[in-house]
Amino acid sequence: VLTQKCGAGSYRAPGAVAAHFAVESTIDVLARQLGLDPLEMRLRNAAAEGDLRPTNTRWPRIGLRECLEHVRDHPLWRDRSRLGHGAEDEGRRRLGVGLAVGGWPGGIEPAAAACRVEDDGSLTVTVGAVDLSGTHNGFRSVVAEEFGIDAGKVRVVLGDSDVAPRSGATGGSKIMLTVGAAVKGAAADAKRQLLEIAAEKLEVATDDLEVIDGRIQVRGASAYGITIEEIAGLTSAPGSAYPPIYGHGASAIDRNSPGFGAHLAQVAVDPQTGEVEARRYVVAQDVGRAINPAEIEGQIQGGVVQGLGWALYEQIVFADDGQVLTGSLLDYALPRAAWAPNIDIALVEIPSPDGPFGAKGIGEPPIIPVAAAIANAIYDAVGVRLTALPMTPQRVFEALYASAGRG
């Protein structure tokens, strides 16, 4: 029976790390007892679109299989007989390679946004969601793509609760899906208003117009057009017959867009001390559509390193009299940058039917499989199964000692 000593509060993917540590460790045990390749076993049983969920609903299209197929073809997995399986490195540490998967349903909550065309032809987008790890940059990209202008001409403004459109709670794995969809709708509404004015001035149908680099022009006759700035000027002049361009967008998504990831970890375990070093790490994650790839990779890197804290370092330690011994950052162990392995990231794009241009939430999945991947790698290295977090040198050493019949 697997146990795990870890709590869950207001945290990235609350509850999921502990649950997947138990589940994915058990899957690894089962695969070994059946004599099956751990990855192929997961592929055989991976949920796919239309399969029944525990909630008695059907899975939408998810990228679990595609993520597993990517790590299956990665050199770290292909060469695991040399890079893991207890092979020794130069320091006589034992190498192991572990696999785990994990996913998060993603949040859904109604949201709204507004988009205003300024006199200089730029756009101002107003939202009520704070900039959570670069989401405002993602909004700029969504608006630029929808409107047909450079992202540098888009400004995102966060209004307070008195004036901002309702955006719901700002939480991980939901903002780009829900608020992003509203932002896309607001940009589309503003563009519609813009094209209607341009069509009247150019005496053509709106369907015959396109926006290219800040200019509205007739399809197939690029010399015949008018700039966004010129149209904006018409809407702000005294006595103008045209109202200001102010687009509104809203979303009420009632189904999740789950995101999954498959992780590979290589560790080096010192059998004399129980110390575990994370050497290499591989992530393949379904991100829907990578609106801001650099920011997504940063989120994944952060999630993995945060997961290493769960797996190897972080714990609240109490003395016998109940005194907290790790009550400050002087005593509480956090993963340092120098302890983080190289993280090889692959962005798998399985578009969400509801998110802007197929985007979905990506903040929670990166942390979920980490502890299990490390635990499975430790077993591959030294043949002991850790059942509590964090997997400190003391716990690893005690497990090794017990497995040798000396416990």
C-alpha positions in Angstrom: 0.0 0.0 0.0 1.4 3.3 -1.0 1.3 6.2 1.4 2.2 9.8 0.9 3.0 12.4 3.5 2.2 15.7 1.8 -0.5 18.3 2.2 -2.2 20.4 -0.4 -3.3 24.0 0.0 -3.4 26.9 -2.3 -0.8 25.6 -4.7 -0.2 24.7 -8.3 -2.4 21.7 -9.1 -3.7 21.3 -5.5 -4.1 17.6 -4.6 -3.0 16.3 -7.9 0.7 15.8 -7.1 0.0 13.6 -4.2 -2.6 11.6 -6.1 -0.5 11.0 -9.1 2.5 10.1 -7.0 0.5 7.2 -5.7 -1.2 6.3 -8.9 1.8 6.5 -11.2 4.0 4.7 -8.8 1.4 1.9 -8.6 1.2 1.8 -12.4 4.9 1.3 -12.5 4.8 -1.5 -10.0 2.0 -3.2 -11.9 3.9 -3.0 -15.2 7.0 -4.6 -13.7 4.9 -7.4 -12.1 3.3 -8.1 -15.5 6.6 -7.9 -17.3 5.4 -5.1 -19.5 7.2 -2.0 -20.7 5.9 0.9 -18.5 5.4 3.2 -21.4 3.7 0.7 -23.6 1.4 -0.3 -20.8 0.3 3.3 -20.4 -0.2 3.7 -24.1 -2.4 0.6 -24.2 -4.6 2.0 -21.5 -4.4 5.8 -22.2 -7.7 7.5 -22.3 -8.8 9.0 -25.6 -11.6 11.1 -27.0 -15.0 9.5 -26.3 -13.8 7.3 -23.5 -15.8 7.4 -20.3 -14.4 9.5 -17.4 -14.8 8.7 -13.7 -17.5 11.5 -13.7 -19.6 9.4 -16.1 -18.9 12.0 -18.9 -16.9 11.5 -22.0 -13.3 12.7 -22.6 -12.9 15.5 -25.1 -10.0 15.2 -27.5 -6.8 15.1 -25.3 -3.1 14.7 -26.1 -2.1 12.0 -23.7 -1.3 9.4 -26.4 0.7 12.0 -28.4 2.7 13.0 -25.4 3.5 9.3 -24.6 4.5 8.7 -28.2 6.9 11.7 -28.1 8.8 10.5 -25.0 8.8 7.0 -26.4 10.9 8.2 -29.2 13.2 10.4 -27.1 16.9 9.2 -26.7 16.6 9.1 -22.9 13.9 6.5 -23.1 15.3 4.6 -26.1 18.8 4.3 -24.4 17.5 3.7 -20.9 19.3 0.3 -20.8 22.5 2.4 -20.9 21.3 5.5 -19.1 19.4 3.8 -16.4 18.7 0.3 -15.1 21.2 0.8 -12.2 24.2 1.5 -14.5 27.1 3.2 -12.7 28.4 6.6 -13.5 32.0 7.7 -12.9 31.3 8.5 -9.2 29.8 5.0 -8.7 26.3 6.4 -8.4 23.5 4.3 -9.8 21.5 5.7 -12.8 17.8 5.3 -13.2 15.2 6.5 -15.7 11.6 6.9 -14.7 8.3 7.7 -16.5 5.1 9.3 -15.3 2.1 11.0 -16.7 -0.4 13.5 -15.3 -3.2 15.9 -16.3 -5.4 18.6 -15.1 -9.0 19.4 -16.2 -8.5 23.1 -16.5 -10.8 25.8 -15.1 -14.0 27.1 -16.7 -15.7 30.3 -15.6 -17.6 33.0 -17.6 -15.5 36.0 -18.6 -15.8 39.2 -20.6 -13.4 41.7 -22.2 -13.5 45.0 -24.1 -11.4 46.3 -27.0 -11.1 50.0 -28.0 -9.5 51.5 -31.1 -7.4 54.5 -30.3 -6.9 57.7 -32.4 -3.4 56.5 -33.4 -4.7 53.2 -34.7 -3.5 51.2 -31.7 -5.8 49.0 -29.6 -6.5 49.0 -25.9 -7.9 45.8 -24.4 -9.5 45.9 -20.9 -9.7 42.8 -18.8 -10.3 42.0 -15.2 -7.7 39.2 -14.9 -4.3 40.1 -13.5 -1.2 39.2 -15.5 -0.7 35.7 -14.3 2.8 34.6 -15.5 2.6 36.5 -18.8 -1.1 36.0 -19.8 -1.4 39.6 -20.9 1.3 39.0 -23.5 -0.7 36.1 -24.7 -3.8 38.4 -25.0 -1.8 40.8 -27.1 -0.9 38.0 -29.5 -4.5 36.8 -29.7 -5.7 40.4 -30.5 -3.0 41.0 -33.0 -3.8 37.7 -34.8 -7.5 38.3 -34.8 -7.3 42.0 -35.8 -4.5 41.8 -38.3 -2.0 44.2 -36.7 1.3 44.0 -35.0 1.3 43.0 -31.3 3.3 46.0 -30.4 0.2 48.2 -31.2 -1.9 46.3 -28.6 -2.1 47.4 -25.0 -3.7 45.3 -22.3 -5.2 47.2 -19.3 -6.2 45.7 -16.0 -9.2 47.5 -14.5 -10.2 47.2 -10.9 -13.4 45.5 -9.9 -15.5 48.7 -10.2 -14.9 49.1 -13.9 -13.3 46.0 -15.4 -15.3 43.4 -17.3 -16.0 40.4 -15.2 -13.2 37.9 -15.7 -13.7 35.3 -13.0 -11.0 34.2 -10.6 -7.4 34.5 -11.8 -6.1 31.0 -11.5 -3.8 28.6 -13.2 -4.9 26.7 -16.3 -8.0 28.8 -17.1 -7.1 32.4 -18.0 -6.0 31.9 -21.6 -8.9 29.5 -22.2 -11.7 31.7 -20.7 -10.6 35.3 -20.7 -8.6 34.7 -23.9 -11.7 33.6 -25.6 -13.5 36.8 -24.5 -10.5 38.9 -25.6 -10.6 37.3 -29.0 -14.4 38.0 -29.2 -13.8 41.7 -28.2 -11.2 42.1 -30.9 -13.5 40.5 -33.5 -16.3 42.8 -32.5 -14.1 45.9 -32.8 -12.8 44.7 -36.1 -16.3 44.2 -37.4 -17.2 47.8 -36.5 -14.0 49.1 -38.1 -14.7 47.2 -41.4 -18.3 48.5 -41.5 -17.0 52.1 -41.5 -14.2 51.3 -44.0 -16.7 49.6 -46.3 -18.9 52.7 -46.4 -15.9 55.0 -47.0 -14.5 52.7 -49.7 -17.9 51.8 -51.2 -17.3 48.1 -51.1 -18.8 45.2 -49.1 -17.2 44.3 -45.8 -16.5 40.8 -47.0 -14.2 42.3 -49.7 -11.9 43.9 -47.1 -8.9 42.7 -45.2 -6.6 44.2 -42.6 -2.9 44.0 -43.4 -0.3 45.7 -41.2 -2.7 48.3 -39.8 -4.3 49.1 -43.1 -7.8 48.1 -44.4 -7.6 47.3 -48.1 -9.7 45.7 -50.8 -8.8 42.1 -51.5 -6.9 41.8 -54.7 -6.6 45.6 -55.0 -4.1 46.5 -52.2 -3.7 50.1 -53.5 -7.3 50.8 -52.7 -7.6 51.2 -48.9 -7.6 53.2 -45.7 -5.6 53.0 -42.5 -7.0 52.1 -39.1 -5.7 55.4 -37.8 -7.7 57.3 -40.5 -10.9 55.4 -39.5 -10.2 56.1 -35.8 -9.9 59.8 -36.6 -13.3 59.7 -38.2 -14.8 58.3 -35.0 -13.4 61.0 -32.7 -13.9 64.2 -34.8 -16.5 66.7 -33.6 -19.8 66.2 -35.4 -18.7 62.8 -36.8 -21.4 60.5 -38.1 -19.4 57.5 -36.8 -19.4 56.3 -33.2 -16.2 55.3 -31.4 -15.1 51.8 -32.1 -15.5 49.8 -28.9 -15.8 46.0 -29.1 -17.2 43.6 -26.5 -16.5 39.9 -26.1 -17.6 37.3 -23.6 -17.2 33.6 -23.0 -19.3 31.0 -21.1 -17.4 27.8 -21.7 -19.2 24.9 -20.0 -16.7 22.1 -20.7 -13.1 21.5 -19.6 -10.1 21.5 -22.0 -7.9 19.0 -20.1 -4.1 19.2 -20.5 -1.9 16.2 -20.1 1.9 15.7 -20.0 4.3 12.8 -20.1 7.6 13.1 -18.1 10.9 11.3 -18.2 13.4 11.7 -15.4 17.0 10.5 -15.1 18.5 10.3 -11.6 21.8 9.4 -10.1 21.5 7.8 -6.6 24.4 7.4 -4.2 23.8 4.1 -2.5 26.2 5.0 0.3 24.3 8.2 1.4 20.9 8.0 -0.3 21.4 11.3 -2.1 19.4 11.7 -5.3 20.5 14.0 -8.1 18.1 14.8 -10.9 20.4 14.6 -14.0 18.1 15.0 -17.0 14.4 15.7 -17.5 12.1 15.5 -20.5 8.5 16.9 -20.8 6.0 16.4 -23.6 2.9 18.5 -22.8 -0.3 19.0 -24.7 -0.7 22.8 -24.7 -3.6 23.1 -27.1 -2.1 25.9 -29.2 1.1 27.6 -28.2 0.1 31.3 -28.2 3.3 32.3 -26.5 5.8 29.4 -26.8 8.6 31.0 -24.7 6.2 31.8 -21.9 4.8 28.2 -22.0 8.2 26.7 -21.8 9.0 28.9 -18.8 5.8 27.7 -17.1 6.8 24.1 -17.7 10.3 24.7 -16.4 8.9 26.3 -13.3 6.5 23.5 -12.8 9.2 20.8 -13.0 11.5 22.6 -10.6 8.6 23.2 -8.2 7.8 19.5 -8.5 11.4 18.6 -7.7 10.8 20.5 -4.4 7.9 18.2 -3.6 9.9 15.1 -4.7 13.2 15.6 -3.0 13.4 18.6 -0.6 10.4 20.4 0.8 8.9 19.4 4.1 7.8 20.9 7.4 9.6 19.2 10.2 8.4 19.3 13.8 10.3 18.6 17.0 8.9 16.2 19.5 7.4 19.1 21.4 5.6 20.4 18.3 8.0 23.2 17.5 8.4 23.8 13.8 12.0 23.3 12.8 11.7 24.5 9.2 9.8 27.7 9.8 11.9 30.0 7.7 13.8 29.9 4.4 17.0 29.4 6.4 15.8 25.9 7.2 13.1 25.0 4.7 14.8 23.3 1.7 13.9 24.6 -1.7 15.4 23.5 -5.0 18.1 25.8 -6.1 18.8 26.7 -9.7 22.1 24.8 -9.6 20.2 21.6 -8.6 17.8 21.8 -11.6 18.5 19.4 -14.4 18.5 20.3 -18.1 14.8 20.2 -19.1 14.0 19.1 -22.6 10.5 20.4 -23.5 8.2 19.4 -26.4 5.0 21.4 -27.0 2.4 19.0 -28.3 -0.5 21.0 -29.9 -3.9 19.3 -29.7 -6.3 22.3 -30.2 -9.1 23.0 -27.7 -12.4 23.6 -29.5 -13.2 26.5 -27.1 -9.9 28.3 -26.5 -8.7 31.2 -28.7 -7.1 29.6 -31.7 -7.1 26.3 -29.8 -5.2 27.4 -26.7 -5.9 25.8 -23.3 -4.6 26.2 -19.8 -1.1 25.0 -19.2 0.0 26.1 -15.7 -0.9 23.0 -13.6 0.1 19.9 -15.6 3.9 20.5 -15.5 4.2 19.8 -11.7 1.8 16.8 -11.5 4.0 13.9 -12.7 7.3 15.0 -11.3 7.3 13.3 -7.9 6.2 10.0 -9.5 8.7 10.2 -12.3 11.5 10.7 -9.8 10.2 7.8 -7.6 10.1 5.5 -10.6 13.6 6.6 -11.6 14.9 5.9 -8.1 13.4 2.4 -8.3 15.0 1.8 -11.7 18.4 2.9 -10.3 18.5 1.1 -6.9 15.5 -1.2 -6.8 13.7 0.4 -3.8 10.2 1.9 -3.8 9.8 5.2 -2.0 6.2 5.7 -0.7 6.5 9.1 1.1 7.4 12.6 0.0 9.9 14.1 0.0 12.3 11.4 -0.9 15.2 12.7 1.2 18.6 11.1 1.4 17.6 9.7 4.8 14.5 8.0 3.5 16.3 6.6 0.5 19.1 5.3 2.6 16.7 3.7 5.1 14.9 2.0 2.2 18.1 0.7 0.8 19.2 -0.5 4.3 15.8 -2.3 4.8 16.0 -3.9 1.4 19.4 -5.4 2.2 17.8 -7.1 5.2 19.4 -4.9 7.7 16.3 -2.9 8.7 
